[in-house]
């Protein structure tokens, strides 16, 4: 396997790793209960997805 001729400097390592940052997940609001939820997932507060009741929750049973 080929070996590098010179050591990679700290500056070049940092430039390469500059895009490794962690991003927070984007949140949207549930159209029914307005609780924050991940897009394209069932709302954990009310159990609604795409206007349909998918899972039964305590808040939805009331």
Protein Blocks (a to p, Z undefined) as FASTA:
>chain_A
ZZdfbdcdfklmmmmmmmmpccdddddddfklopacdehiacfklopaehiafbdcfklm
ZZ
